[in-house]
């Protein structure tokens, strides 16, 4: 609903309850930090979003196996924040961590891998490394074409991204 201050208020109340009732590395705390991060991200307060994503990540890295999908999701979220801050090297670092987990945990044509390839491709595009961008975007498209109907908007989005990268390569 866009009522971020109310969302933060209630997420922070929930966090205070969890902090009193649970041990410091409990996964519920990681979820609370993650929820608060999401609100800050939507408010475009990237430094606060990162602060809480990193708190969430510290707990998840201790509490979960290194190939757990929740770790991949948090790495992906951190990568997204760095991408939006223009720190493409850091974004790439976290997107690649997420991708490695997904590659091990998911079948080769899983849509989550397509999203991962697309995220990495977009970062390479933003960095001006168009050949790598094209390679990752084409991998994303190949998976999408195998798993989605031809008229799906994600296919159109990735196809447009590929066309834009190819145009940049011709300049």
N, C-alpha and C positions, 0 to 999 in steps of 0.2 A: 504494500500500500504506500510505500515511500515514507513512512513515519519512522525514520531512522533513530531519532532520539528516544522514542518509546521502545523500539526494539532493543536498543542498547540498554535502556533502563532495566528491562525485564531480563535480558541475558546477563547483565551484571548482578542482579538479585539472585538469579539461578547460580551463577558462579560463586557468589559468597556462601550460599548454602552448601554447595559441593566442597568448597575449600574447608569449611568447618567439619563436614561429615566424612570426608574421604581422605585417603592417603594422598600425598602430593603427586604421585605418578599414576593416579587412577585414570583410565581411558575416558571417563565421563568429564574429567577436567579438560582433556584434550578436545573433546567435542564442544565444550563451552567456549574454549579459546577460539576454536575454528568458527563457531557461530558469530562471535564478536568480530572476528577478522572479516567475515563476509559482509557485515554491516559497514565496517570502516571502508572496505573496498568499494562498496556501492556509493559511499559518501565521497569517494575519491581521496580519502586520507590514507595514502599508500604506506606511509611510515608506520602508522598505527596498525594497519592491516598486517604488515610484515611482522611487527612486534608480537602480535597475537598468534599469527601462523607459526612463528618460530617457537613460541611457548608450546603450542600444540605439537609441533614436530618433535621437540625434545622429549615429551612424554611418549609419543608414539614410537620413537626410535628405541626407547628403553622397554616399552611394554609389548611391542609387536615384533614378529619375525621380519627380517630385512626385506622379504619379498611380499609383504602384506599389501593388498590393494589400498588400504587406508593411507599407507605411506605414500603410495603413488599419487593419490588424490591430493595430499598435502603438498608434495613436491610440485605437482602441476599448478596448484593454486599460488604457490610462492613464485613459480616461473611466470605466471600471468601477471602478478603484481610487478615484478621486475621488468617485464616486457612493456607494461604500461608506463613505467617510470623511465623507459628508454635505456635501461641497463641490459643490453641484449646478451652480453657474455654471461651475466648471472642468470638471466632467463633461460639461456641455452643449457647452462649447468643443471638447473632444476628440472627443465623439461626432459633432458636426457636421463636423469635419475628416474623420473617417473616412467619414461619409455622402457628402460631396462627391466623394471619390475613387470610392466605389462607384457613385454615380450616373453618373459619366463612364465607368467601366470595365465596367459590368454591364448586361445587358438589364433593362428596366423591371420585369419580374416575377421577378427573381432573389430567392431566399430570403434571401440576405445583406442585401438591401435591406429586406426585411420585418423582419429582426432589428434592423437599424439604426433603422428607424422605431419599432420597439417600445422600444428603448433610450432614444431621445430622448423618446418619449411617457411613459415611466416617470419620467424626470427631471422633466419638466414636471409630472407628477402629484405628485411629491415636493415640488416648489416651490409647489404650490397653484394652478398655472395650468391649470385643468381643461379649458378650451376648446382650448388647444393640445395638451394631453395626448390629448384625445379625437381630434383631427384626426390626429395621428401614429399613434395606436393603430389607428384605422380604416384608415389606409393599410397598416399592417402586416397587418391582417386581410384586406384585399382581395387582397393578394399571396398570402397563405397559402391563401385559399380557391381561388385559381386554380391553385396548384401542389401542394397537399397533399391527401391523402384527407380527407373530411369528419370522420372520427373521430380525426384526428391530435391528439396532446396539445397541440401548440403553438397550434392553433386554439382549443382550450378555454381555455388560459391567457390568450390575448389577449382572447377574448370575456369572460372573467371580469374582466380588467383594465378593459375598456370599461364593463362593468356597474358596477364599483366607482366609476369616474370619474363616470358618469352619476348615481349615487346622491349623490356628493359635490356635484355641481352643483345638486342639488335642495335641499340644506341651506341 
